Amino acid sequence: MDLCRHLRWKTFSRDETDPAAVFESLARDMVPYSCLRTCQPWGPDDDIVAPECCCNGRSCFQRDPLTDEIA
């Protein structure tokens, strides 16, 4: 799964240093997501923010290097 570098969730600051914790948070999918660019649950393209939605097909997508660590 490619992650957008602007995708955030409640425990991101705690999870970001541990790829296993990031994967666990995303797998649970029980947290609200927001976009770092808009600080809202929608991105700059007005589409919803979620790991499965924030993908390479969106104009605002920027791949996060963390993707390589959790793959």
Secondary structure, 3 states (H helix, E strand, C coil): CCCECCEEECCHHHHCCCHHHHHHHHHHCCCCEEECCCCECECCCCCECCCCCCCCCCCCCCECCHHHHHC
